[in-house]
Amino acid sequence: MIAVSAAAAFLATFNETFLNVAFTPIMQDFGIDVNTVQWLTTGYLLVAAVFVPVSVVLYHRFPTRPLVVAVLAIMVVGSVVGALAPTFGVLLIGRLLQAVGTGLITPIGMNIALAVAPREKLGLTMGIMAAMTTLGPSLAIVLSGAMLTTQPWTTLMWAFGALTLVLLVASAIILRTVADLGRPVFDIASFLLVAVGLGGVLYAVTAAFSGSLVYTLVSGVVGLVALWLFIRRQKHIEHPLLNLRPFSNSAFTVGVLMTMLGLLFVFAMNVIIPLFLQGAHGTAPMVASLTLAPGILLTVVMGPIAGRLFDRHGGRWSIPLGFLAMAVFVTCVGVAAGQTSIVLFGLLYVPAVLATAFVIGPSQTFALSSLNPETSPHGVAVVSTSFQIAGCVGTSLATGIYGALTAANLGSSASDFDAQLVGFRGAVALVVVTSLIGIVLAIAATRRGRVEQPAEASLSAATTVASVLEPDVYTLTSDQTVLEALRTFAERGISGAPVVHADGSLAGFLSDGDVMRYLSANHPSSASIYTYLVDAGEDVDRAMTDLADVNVLRLATRDVITIDVNASIADAVAILSDTRLKKVPVLDGDNPRPVGIVSRSAINRLVIAGYLREREDITTATKVPAAV
């Protein structure tokens, strides 16, 4: 189900930039300019943003499988309309139908992933989802460029429709309902207000670069007033369309802002780079696409890795360093844009886009992990809405700056290349500034964590794993055999133990269940305790002889689930419950050596002892007045 959710996230964002490389032939076919054609992306993102809040209502009202199938069907219909479009207006209608599906499927897919992902792997799951949302708009440019080399732009619409149809079939087979269903209310007034608000603000951004001062002011004022009314309405109605309670959590707010800045970078550069390379350097669509390919592929690989790093160490250093790398290397890209080498241009863009893997996914995780289960679905809706808004703003601002500066310099008798170079560098300056803002936000989030750390340290020790861990850790060394490990289990009265390297660092975890699974697969008769009790025979002898030759790391679990000594008992309960483990090793910060073991039985003893003490206190307090 996580794979289907990730594929949905990929496909939804894939189509947001799928037509970017085709802007030039579309402008030629319909006789329109860059400010008009960019609405294929901006309008798409705007409609998607408006429909994201609607997804919360639908997610909790309809079973997951038919809901997802219906949403994907809308996207297929939009693809067919766009492929057959005789005019730009019809093409835009097809894109907007696709956008309705995107606005619904993105948060629904993320909610499905959050519902089925184990808590201790939330960072990894969000890293995968972030990798897919980054891969989607980036890989779309590469594939569309390759297709446009030999095919007309209408082929892109047919291709996306086919991909969506494949995901529709997979969803119908794999998905099951994961949401708590009810009858949430859809507030039409809120929907209209958010549509007018976002539409007005984004149209004002676009109109500002086309010189329409009156339209800019009117649409901007109308949009801001509508958004203000929308926010007020959400606070006062019983069933808000978009619950804004998550914004009362400052960590969530900062995380959302950092995510939006990272996404603004991706969307802005994904639309500007193909325009610049084709317009200024005269490259073919395929060349413009391949220039982005190395960074795209590496970003996909780095997304889950960045998620794992966040699970282990948090984003204290990775997020600000990611923003810094984005600012530095995209500046280098702006400098290299004036050179003739496309290869150098592409190589410098690789680390710039690669750095977004350390920003987008970790920032999403930072935001969502700060919420409780009650507000988490609303947080997902807010994050998904912010995703589309970031895409709208990034695309509108980048194309607006690019088009305005290019036109201004063409009017001052500059060459076509020089004019477009100035426009491109203006768009680069935009993402550099937003990346620097991201650094400030990331540092502020770090300082906030340090300020709250003493408060956390003042909590009673009874609320942390330190109060229930078993400090006497019986460990196995990585050079021992499984038979020696079983001897240790029998002598110590334990059912499992960590496996450590020579330096004491954690190498794995071996349990009696791991051994039993091996025996049942390789020595079926020895796996039965009745065989041993009645007649051990040669089968058990052979099994034990076999185990004497098997190294513990062959059967041990390598990807060991651990918990920090300062984690809450609630976190320990969640990990043990979600993973169905009896015990997990406890680590102290970055120290790779286990400092203890936390087990279900230890937590149960703590809970029962606390309950009995509470009952004893109540009984004592009740008896005292009677004695008086």
Solvent accessible surface area in square Angstrom, and as a share of the most:
residue,aa,sasa,rsa
1,M,45,0.20
2,I,47,0.24
3,A,78,0.61
4,V,11,0.06
5,S,1,0.01
6,A,8,0.06
7,A,37,0.28
8,A,5,0.04
9,A,2,0.02
10,F,37,0.15
11,L,10,0.05
12,A,0,0.00
13,T,0,0.00
14,F,2,0.01
15,N,0,0.00
16,E,0,0.00
17,T,1,0.00
18,F,2,0.01
19,L,1,0.00
20,N,2,0.01
21,V,0,0.00
22,A,0,0.00
23,F,1,0.00
24,T,43,0.25
25,P,38,0.24
26,I,0,0.00
27,M,37,0.17
28,Q,135,0.60
29,D,93,0.48
30,F,51,0.21
31,G,69,0.67
32,I,40,0.20
33,D,81,0.42
34,V,33,0.19
35,N,39,0.20
36,T,49,0.29
37,V,0,0.00
38,Q,2,0.01
39,W,48,0.17
40,L,0,0.00
41,T,1,0.01
42,T,0,0.00
43,G,5,0.05
44,Y,0,0.00
45,L,0,0.00
46,L,25,0.12
47,V,29,0.16
48,A,0,0.00
49,A,0,0.00
50,V,8,0.04
51,F,50,0.21
52,V,0,0.00
53,P,0,0.00
54,V,14,0.08
55,S,2,0.01
56,V,19,0.11
57,V,10,0.05
58,L,40,0.20
59,Y,12,0.04
60,H,44,0.20
61,R,78,0.28
62,F,91,0.38
63,P,58,0.36
64,T,1,0.00
65,R,102,0.37
66,P,73,0.46
67,L,13,0.07
68,V,4,0.02
69,V,37,0.21
70,A,54,0.42
71,V,3,0.02
72,L,1,0.01
73,A,39,0.30
74,I,60,0.30
75,M,1,0.00
76,V,30,0.17
77,V,81,0.47
78,G,0,0.00
79,S,1,0.01
80,V,58,0.33
81,V,44,0.25
82,G,0,0.00
83,A,9,0.07
84,L,118,0.59
85,A,13,0.10
86,P,103,0.65
87,T,71,0.41
88,F,28,0.12
89,G,39,0.37
90,V,47,0.27
91,L,0,0.00
92,L,44,0.22
93,I,100,0.51
94,G,0,0.00
95,R,0,0.00
96,L,53,0.27
97,L,59,0.29
98,Q,0,0.00
99,A,0,0.00
100,V,26,0.15
101,G,0,0.00
102,T,0,0.00
103,G,0,0.00
104,L,9,0.04
105,I,3,0.01
106,T,3,0.02
107,P,0,0.00
108,I,0,0.00
109,G,3,0.02
110,M,6,0.03
111,N,11,0.06
112,I,3,0.02
113,A,0,0.00
114,L,40,0.20
115,A,57,0.44
116,V,44,0.25
117,A,15,0.11
118,P,46,0.29
119,R,131,0.48
120,E,36,0.16
121,K,73,0.31
122,L,37,0.18
123,G,1,0.01
124,L,27,0.14
125,T,6,0.04
126,M,0,0.00
127,G,1,0.01
128,I,53,0.27
129,M,1,0.00
130,A,5,0.04
131,A,3,0.02
132,M,38,0.17
133,T,4,0.02
134,T,4,0.03
135,L,21,0.10
136,G,0,0.00
137,P,1,0.01
138,S,2,0.01
139,L,38,0.19
140,A,0,0.00
141,I,0,0.00
142,V,16,0.09
143,L,73,0.36
144,S,0,0.00
145,G,0,0.00
146,A,38,0.29
147,M,51,0.23
148,L,24,0.12
149,T,79,0.46
150,T,109,0.63
151,Q,88,0.39
152,P,84,0.53
153,W,17,0.06
154,T,36,0.21
155,T,34,0.20
156,L,0,0.00
157,M,0,0.00
158,W,121,0.42
159,A,27,0.21
160,F,0,0.00
161,G,9,0.09
162,A,57,0.44
163,L,79,0.39
164,T,0,0.00
165,L,93,0.46
166,V,103,0.59
167,L,14,0.07
168,L,29,0.14
169,V,78,0.45
170,A,32,0.25
171,S,0,0.00
172,A,41,0.31
173,I,126,0.64
174,I,86,0.44
175,L,1,0.00
176,R,136,0.50
177,T,56,0.32
178,V,35,0.20
179,A,13,0.10
180,D,126,0.65
181,L,83,0.41
182,G,38,0.37
183,R,185,0.68
184,P,37,0.23
185,V,75,0.43
186,F,74,0.31
187,D,21,0.11
188,I,110,0.56
189,A,41,0.32
190,S,0,0.00
191,F,37,0.16
192,L,102,0.51
193,L,42,0.21
194,V,5,0.03
195,A,32,0.25
196,V,74,0.42
197,G,0,0.00
198,L,12,0.06
199,G,16,0.15
200,G,11,0.11
201,V,40,0.23
202,L,3,0.02
203,Y,92,0.35
204,A,11,0.09
205,V,33,0.19
206,T,13,0.07
207,A,6,0.04
208,A,55,0.43
209,F,56,0.24
210,S,62,0.40
211,G,68,0.65
212,S,37,0.24
213,L,123,0.61
214,V,106,0.61
215,Y,136,0.52
216,T,25,0.15
217,L,104,0.52
218,V,87,0.50
219,S,18,0.12
220,G,13,0.12
221,V,90,0.51
222,V,74,0.42
223,G,0,0.00
224,L,111,0.55
225,V,74,0.42
226,A,6,0.05
227,L,40,0.20
228,W,142,0.50
229,L,73,0.36
230,F,8,0.03
231,I,74,0.38
232,R,115,0.42
233,R,83,0.30
234,Q,10,0.05
235,K,143,0.61
236,H,136,0.61
237,I,42,0.21
238,E,150,0.67
239,H,81,0.36
240,P,35,0.22
241,L,3,0.01
242,L,13,0.07
243,N,21,0.11
244,L,37,0.18
245,R,113,0.41
246,P,2,0.01
247,F,85,0.36
248,S,105,0.68
249,N,42,0.21
250,S,56,0.36
251,A,7,0.05
252,F,0,0.00
253,T,38,0.22
254,V,25,0.15
255,G,0,0.00
256,V,4,0.03
257,L,77,0.38
258,M,1,0.01
259,T,1,0.01
260,M,45,0.20
261,L,25,0.13
262,G,0,0.00
263,L,2,0.01
264,L,15,0.07
265,F,0,0.00
266,V,2,0.01
267,F,1,0.00
268,A,0,0.00
269,M,0,0.00
270,N,2,0.01
271,V,1,0.01
272,I,0,0.00
273,I,0,0.00
274,P,0,0.00
275,L,15,0.07
276,F,0,0.00
277,L,0,0.00
278,Q,26,0.12
279,G,38,0.37
280,A,18,0.14
281,H,49,0.22
282,G,61,0.58
283,T,24,0.14
284,A,48,0.37
285,P,32,0.20
286,M,54,0.24
287,V,65,0.38
288,A,0,0.00
289,S,0,0.00
290,L,88,0.44
291,T,14,0.08
292,L,1,0.01
293,A,16,0.12
294,P,60,0.38
295,G,1,0.01
296,I,5,0.02
297,L,105,0.52
298,L,85,0.42
299,T,2,0.01
300,V,33,0.19
301,V,92,0.53
302,M,45,0.20
303,G,4,0.04
304,P,37,0.23
305,I,78,0.40
306,A,2,0.02
307,G,2,0.02
308,R,98,0.36
309,L,73,0.36
310,F,28,0.12
311,D,61,0.32
312,R,166,0.61
313,H,110,0.49
314,G,29,0.28
315,G,14,0.13
316,R,92,0.34
317,W,167,0.58
318,S,28,0.18
319,I,6,0.03
320,P,16,0.10
321,L,106,0.53
322,G,4,0.04
323,F,0,0.00
324,L,82,0.41
325,A,29,0.22
326,M,1,0.00
327,A,6,0.04
328,V,73,0.42
329,F,68,0.29
330,V,0,0.00
331,T,64,0.37
332,C,47,0.28
333,V,0,0.00
334,G,4,0.04
335,V,93,0.54
336,A,5,0.04
337,A,0,0.00
338,G,26,0.25
339,Q,96,0.43
340,T,128,0.75
341,S,48,0.31
342,I,37,0.19
343,V,109,0.63
344,L,77,0.38
345,F,2,0.01
346,G,7,0.06
347,L,108,0.54
348,L,40,0.20
349,Y,4,0.02
350,V,20,0.11
351,P,39,0.24
352,A,0,0.00
353,V,2,0.01
354,L,37,0.18
355,A,7,0.06
356,T,0,0.00
357,A,9,0.07
358,F,47,0.20
359,V,0,0.00
360,I,1,0.01
361,G,2,0.02
362,P,2,0.01
363,S,0,0.00
364,Q,1,0.01
365,T,4,0.03
366,F,50,0.21
367,A,0,0.00
368,L,7,0.03
369,S,64,0.41
370,S,38,0.25
371,L,24,0.12
372,N,82,0.42
373,P,124,0.78
374,E,115,0.52
375,T,15,0.09
376,S,25,0.16
377,P,32,0.20
378,H,40,0.18
379,G,0,0.00
380,V,0,0.00
381,A,1,0.00
382,V,6,0.03
383,V,2,0.01
384,S,1,0.01
385,T,10,0.06
386,S,7,0.04
387,F,5,0.02
388,Q,0,0.00
389,I,39,0.20
390,A,2,0.02
391,G,0,0.00
392,C,0,0.00
393,V,37,0.21
394,G,0,0.00
395,T,1,0.01
396,S,2,0.01
397,L,43,0.21
398,A,0,0.00
399,T,2,0.01
400,G,4,0.03
401,I,34,0.17
402,Y,14,0.05
403,G,15,0.15
404,A,35,0.27
405,L,63,0.31
406,T,16,0.09
407,A,63,0.49
408,A,64,0.50
409,N,34,0.18
410,L,81,0.40
411,G,72,0.69
412,S,74,0.48
413,S,107,0.69
414,A,36,0.28
415,S,61,0.39
416,D,76,0.39
417,F,63,0.26
418,D,69,0.36
419,A,0,0.00
420,Q,20,0.09
421,L,18,0.09
422,V,59,0.34
423,G,0,0.00
424,F,0,0.00
425,R,98,0.36
426,G,15,0.15
427,A,1,0.00
428,V,9,0.05
429,A,53,0.41
430,L,28,0.14
431,V,0,0.00
432,V,29,0.17
433,V,82,0.47
434,T,13,0.08
435,S,1,0.01
436,L,88,0.44
437,I,84,0.43
438,G,0,0.00
439,I,28,0.14
440,V,99,0.57
441,L,36,0.18
442,A,4,0.03
443,I,73,0.37
444,A,48,0.38
445,A,13,0.10
446,T,20,0.12
447,R,157,0.57
448,R,78,0.29
449,G,33,0.32
450,R,118,0.43
451,V,114,0.66
452,E,66,0.30
453,Q,100,0.44
454,P,87,0.55
455,A,65,0.50
456,E,106,0.48
457,A,85,0.66
458,S,91,0.59
459,L,107,0.53
460,S,68,0.44
461,A,71,0.55
462,A,54,0.42
463,T,62,0.36
464,T,25,0.14
465,V,0,0.00
466,A,50,0.39
467,S,47,0.31
468,V,12,0.07
469,L,31,0.16
470,E,65,0.29
471,P,94,0.59
472,D,112,0.58
473,V,34,0.20
474,Y,88,0.34
475,T,55,0.32
476,L,1,0.00
477,T,61,0.35
478,S,29,0.19
479,D,115,0.60
480,Q,43,0.19
481,T,32,0.19
482,V,0,0.00
483,L,46,0.23
484,E,67,0.30
485,A,0,0.00
486,L,44,0.22
487,R,129,0.47
488,T,27,0.16
489,F,11,0.05
490,A,85,0.66
491,E,125,0.56
492,R,132,0.48
493,G,68,0.66
494,I,39,0.20
495,S,32,0.20
496,G,5,0.05
497,A,1,0.01
498,P,1,0.01
499,V,0,0.00
500,V,16,0.09
501,H,82,0.37
502,A,117,0.90
503,D,86,0.45
504,G,18,0.17
505,S,16,0.10
506,L,36,0.18
507,A,13,0.10
508,G,0,0.00
509,F,25,0.10
510,L,0,0.00
511,S,29,0.19
512,D,60,0.31
513,G,24,0.23
514,D,18,0.09
515,V,5,0.03
516,M,119,0.53
517,R,152,0.56
518,Y,25,0.10
519,L,19,0.09
520,S,56,0.36
521,A,80,0.62
522,N,77,0.39
523,H,38,0.17
524,P,97,0.61
525,S,48,0.31
526,S,16,0.10
527,A,35,0.27
528,S,43,0.28
529,I,116,0.59
530,Y,158,0.60
531,T,41,0.24
532,Y,132,0.50
533,L,123,0.61
534,V,127,0.73
535,D,98,0.51
536,A,36,0.28
537,G,39,0.37
538,E,125,0.56
539,D,48,0.25
540,V,15,0.09
541,D,87,0.45
542,R,129,0.47
543,A,0,0.00
544,M,63,0.28
545,T,86,0.50
546,D,37,0.19
547,L,0,0.00
548,A,39,0.30
549,D,117,0.61
550,V,3,0.02
551,N,58,0.30
552,V,0,0.00
553,L,28,0.14
554,R,160,0.58
555,L,29,0.15
556,A,10,0.08
557,T,67,0.39
558,R,153,0.56
559,D,70,0.36
560,V,23,0.13
561,I,36,0.18
562,T,43,0.25
563,I,10,0.05
564,D,51,0.27
565,V,21,0.12
566,N,109,0.56
567,A,20,0.16
568,S,42,0.27
569,I,25,0.12
570,A,66,0.51
571,D,41,0.21
572,A,0,0.00
573,V,69,0.40
574,A,18,0.14
575,I,15,0.07
576,L,8,0.04
577,S,73,0.47
578,D,70,0.37
579,T,30,0.18
580,R,204,0.74
581,L,67,0.33
582,K,125,0.53
583,K,38,0.16
584,V,1,0.00
585,P,2,0.01
586,V,0,0.00
587,L,31,0.15
588,D,69,0.36
589,G,49,0.47
590,D,117,0.61
591,N,66,0.34
592,P,73,0.46
593,R,128,0.47
594,P,21,0.13
595,V,53,0.30
596,G,0,0.00
597,I,13,0.06
598,V,0,0.00
599,S,5,0.03
600,R,101,0.37
601,S,56,0.36
602,A,7,0.06
603,I,10,0.05
604,N,82,0.42
605,R,140,0.51
606,L,53,0.26
607,V,92,0.53
608,I,101,0.51
609,A,40,0.31
610,G,25,0.24
611,Y,125,0.48
612,L,106,0.53
613,R,141,0.52
614,E,100,0.45
615,R,121,0.44
616,E,112,0.50
617,D,92,0.48
618,I,83,0.42
619,T,62,0.36
620,T,75,0.44
621,A,66,0.51
622,T,93,0.54
623,K,133,0.56
624,V,83,0.48
625,P,89,0.56
626,A,91,0.70
627,A,92,0.71
628,V,156,0.90
